[in-house]
Amino acid sequence: MRQEKKKLILIFISLIIAGISPNLFPVAQAGIAKLSSLAVEFLIPSVVVIFILIIVSHALKYDDVQKQITNGIIAGLVGTVGLEIVREIGFRIGWMPGDMPKLLGVLLLDRFAHGPNFWSNVAGWAYHFWNGASFGIIFSLIFGRGKIWMAIIYAILIGIGFMVSPATKTLGIGAFGLQFKDGYQFLTTVTLAHIAFGSILGWITYKRNADIPNIFARLKMSFSNPN
């Protein structure tokens, strides 16, 4: 098996693992399982596996794959800072129905009946930022260097996914938050926050993933010569 095919296998495994964390909250909000249980069974193991994959890619000297994963984490974390600045402003002026990281923490530590405390807030913020890192990994692995506009579209699609997920129904604001206040505040805040996330994500991956091919170029290279 050619080295490029081995890299593709590692990339696809990384994509699957990175996709676990962002899907746990919608699954919990759909009533399939409690987020506290999902965190133990899926979230924590998936985080551990991501770092194992970084170590494996380093051991195999797949420096480009290791770079894509680590740069995705960095870009996703920094991008989440930008997202949070916009979201926090929206929350402070009453354009968001609640403080999402605190809600995540309450669900993670199963404190819905008691409300947030210090540790639930830490857990909620950590999970929120890891979701940003996970989305960063996915973008970096698929698009390589990519373009900033690609990351913005990618982030807007993430925002749309959130706004039509079971989360908005559970919050009582309906799809796109149109049942919240005048119907545009939640939609506007979430969209602007994800544009901020995508802009930062795209800029960092563009700068740090120089000369790294996207997954489609890798597939072409891998299957153009099957030997």
C-alpha positions as CSV (number, residue, x, y, z in Angstrom):
1,M,0.0,0.0,0.0
2,R,1.4,3.4,-1.0
3,Q,2.2,5.9,1.7
4,E,-0.5,8.3,0.4
5,K,-3.2,5.7,0.8
6,K,-2.0,5.1,4.4
7,K,-2.3,8.8,5.0
8,L,-5.8,8.8,3.6
9,I,-6.8,6.0,6.0
10,L,-5.4,8.1,8.9
11,I,-7.2,11.2,7.7
12,F,-10.6,9.4,7.4
13,I,-10.2,7.9,10.8
14,S,-9.4,11.4,12.2
15,L,-12.4,12.9,10.4
16,I,-14.7,10.3,12.0
17,I,-13.3,10.8,15.5
18,A,-13.4,14.6,15.2
19,G,-17.0,14.5,14.1
20,I,-18.1,12.8,17.3
21,S,-17.9,15.7,19.8
22,P,-20.0,18.3,17.8
23,N,-22.8,15.7,17.4
24,L,-23.2,14.8,21.0
25,F,-25.2,17.9,22.0
26,P,-27.8,17.5,19.2
27,V,-28.1,13.8,20.1
28,A,-28.7,14.7,23.7
29,Q,-31.2,17.5,22.8
30,A,-33.1,15.0,20.6
31,G,-33.7,12.9,23.8
32,I,-31.7,9.9,22.6
33,A,-29.3,10.0,25.6
34,K,-28.1,12.3,28.4
35,L,-25.1,14.5,27.5
36,S,-23.4,13.4,30.8
37,S,-23.5,9.8,29.7
38,L,-22.5,10.6,26.1
39,A,-19.5,12.5,27.5
40,V,-18.2,9.5,29.4
41,E,-18.9,7.0,26.6
42,F,-17.9,9.1,23.5
43,L,-16.6,12.6,24.2
44,I,-13.6,11.8,26.5
45,P,-12.5,8.7,24.5
46,S,-12.7,10.7,21.2
47,V,-10.5,13.5,22.6
48,V,-7.9,10.9,23.7
49,V,-8.0,9.2,20.3
50,I,-7.4,12.5,18.5
51,F,-4.2,13.0,20.5
52,I,-3.2,9.4,19.9
53,L,-3.7,10.0,16.1
54,I,-1.3,13.0,16.4
55,I,1.3,10.8,18.1
56,V,0.8,8.0,15.5
57,S,1.1,10.5,12.5
58,H,4.3,11.8,14.1
59,A,5.7,8.3,14.6
60,L,4.9,7.4,11.0
61,K,6.6,10.6,9.9
62,Y,3.4,11.8,8.3
63,D,4.3,15.3,9.1
64,D,1.7,16.9,6.8
65,V,-1.2,14.9,8.4
66,Q,0.1,15.8,11.9
67,K,0.3,19.4,10.9
68,Q,-3.3,19.4,9.5
69,I,-4.7,18.0,12.8
70,T,-2.7,20.3,15.1
71,N,-3.3,23.3,12.9
72,G,-7.0,22.5,12.8
73,I,-7.1,22.4,16.6
74,I,-5.2,25.7,16.9
75,A,-7.4,27.4,14.3
76,G,-10.6,26.0,15.8
77,L,-9.7,27.2,19.3
78,V,-8.8,30.7,18.2
79,G,-11.8,30.8,15.9
80,T,-14.0,30.0,18.8
81,V,-12.7,33.0,20.7
82,G,-13.9,35.2,17.8
83,L,-17.2,33.3,17.8
84,E,-17.6,33.8,21.5
85,I,-16.9,37.6,21.3
86,V,-19.8,38.0,18.9
87,R,-22.0,35.5,20.8
88,E,-21.3,37.1,24.2
89,I,-22.2,40.6,22.8
90,G,-25.4,39.1,21.4
91,F,-26.2,37.5,24.7
92,R,-25.5,40.7,26.7
93,I,-27.9,42.7,24.5
94,G,-30.6,40.1,24.8
95,W,-30.3,38.6,21.3
96,M,-29.6,35.1,22.6
97,P,-32.1,33.1,24.8
98,G,-29.4,31.8,27.1
99,D,-25.7,31.4,27.8
100,M,-24.8,28.3,25.8
101,P,-21.5,27.2,27.5
102,K,-23.2,27.3,30.9
103,L,-26.1,25.2,29.5
104,L,-23.6,22.7,28.1
105,G,-21.9,22.5,31.5
106,V,-25.1,21.9,33.3
107,L,-26.0,19.1,30.9
108,L,-22.5,17.6,31.0
109,L,-22.4,17.4,34.8
110,D,-26.1,16.5,35.0
111,R,-26.9,19.6,37.1
112,F,-30.1,20.6,35.3
113,A,-32.1,20.5,38.6
114,H,-29.4,22.5,40.5
115,G,-28.1,25.0,38.0
116,P,-24.6,25.9,37.0
117,N,-21.6,26.0,39.4
118,F,-17.9,26.6,38.9
119,W,-17.1,23.1,37.6
120,S,-20.1,22.9,35.3
121,N,-19.0,26.2,33.8
122,V,-15.5,24.9,33.3
123,A,-16.8,21.7,31.7
124,G,-19.2,23.7,29.4
125,W,-16.6,26.1,28.2
126,A,-14.1,23.2,27.6
127,Y,-16.7,21.3,25.6
128,H,-17.6,24.4,23.6
129,F,-14.0,25.1,22.7
130,W,-13.3,21.5,21.9
131,N,-16.2,21.5,19.5
132,G,-14.5,24.5,17.8
133,A,-11.3,22.5,17.7
134,S,-13.1,19.5,16.2
135,F,-14.6,21.7,13.5
136,G,-11.2,23.1,12.9
137,I,-9.7,19.6,12.5
138,I,-12.4,18.6,10.0
139,F,-11.8,21.7,7.9
140,S,-8.1,21.4,7.9
141,L,-8.1,17.7,7.0
142,I,-10.6,18.2,4.1
143,F,-9.4,21.4,2.6
144,G,-5.7,21.5,3.6
145,R,-4.7,25.1,3.0
146,G,-8.1,26.1,1.7
147,K,-9.3,29.6,1.2
148,I,-10.8,32.0,3.7
149,W,-14.1,32.2,1.9
150,M,-14.3,28.4,2.0
151,A,-14.0,28.5,5.8
152,I,-16.6,31.2,6.0
153,I,-19.1,29.1,4.0
154,Y,-18.2,26.0,6.1
155,A,-18.8,27.9,9.3
156,I,-22.1,29.4,8.1
157,L,-23.3,25.8,7.3
158,I,-22.3,24.8,10.8
159,G,-24.4,27.6,12.2
160,I,-27.3,26.6,10.0
161,G,-27.0,23.1,11.2
162,F,-27.1,24.3,14.8
163,M,-30.2,26.5,14.1
164,V,-32.2,23.7,12.6
165,S,-31.0,21.1,15.2
166,P,-33.1,19.8,18.1
167,A,-31.3,22.3,20.3
168,T,-33.4,25.3,19.1
169,K,-36.6,23.3,19.6
170,T,-35.5,22.4,23.1
171,L,-34.8,26.0,23.8
172,G,-38.3,26.9,22.7
173,I,-37.3,29.2,19.9
174,G,-38.0,27.1,16.9
175,A,-35.9,26.6,13.8
176,F,-33.5,29.5,13.1
177,G,-34.7,31.0,16.4
178,L,-37.6,32.7,14.6
179,Q,-39.9,32.3,17.6
180,F,-37.5,34.3,19.8
181,K,-38.4,38.0,20.2
182,D,-38.7,39.6,16.8
183,G,-37.5,36.6,15.0
184,Y,-34.1,37.9,13.7
185,Q,-31.9,38.5,16.7
186,F,-30.9,34.9,17.3
187,L,-30.4,34.2,13.6
188,T,-28.3,37.4,13.2
189,T,-26.1,36.7,16.2
190,V,-25.5,33.0,15.3
191,T,-24.7,33.9,11.7
192,L,-22.3,36.7,12.6
193,A,-20.6,34.6,15.2
194,H,-20.0,31.8,12.7
195,I,-18.7,34.2,10.1
196,A,-16.2,35.4,12.7
197,F,-15.3,31.8,13.4
198,G,-14.9,30.9,9.8
199,S,-12.8,34.0,9.0
200,I,-10.3,33.2,11.7
201,L,-10.3,29.5,10.9
202,G,-9.7,30.2,7.3
203,W,-7.0,32.7,7.9
204,I,-5.0,30.5,10.3
205,T,-5.2,27.3,8.1
206,Y,-4.3,29.3,5.0
207,K,-1.2,30.6,6.8
208,R,-0.2,27.4,8.5
209,N,-1.2,24.7,6.0
210,A,0.9,26.0,3.1
211,D,1.7,23.4,0.5
212,I,-0.6,20.8,2.1
213,P,-3.0,19.3,-0.5
214,N,-6.7,19.0,0.2
215,I,-8.4,15.6,0.6
216,F,-9.6,15.6,-3.1
217,A,-6.0,16.1,-4.4
218,R,-4.9,13.3,-2.1
219,L,-7.5,10.9,-3.4
220,K,-6.5,11.8,-7.0
221,M,-2.8,11.1,-6.2
222,S,-3.6,7.9,-4.4
223,F,-5.8,6.4,-7.1
224,S,-4.0,7.7,-10.2
225,N,-1.3,5.1,-9.5
226,P,-2.8,2.1,-7.8
227,N,0.6,0.3,-7.4
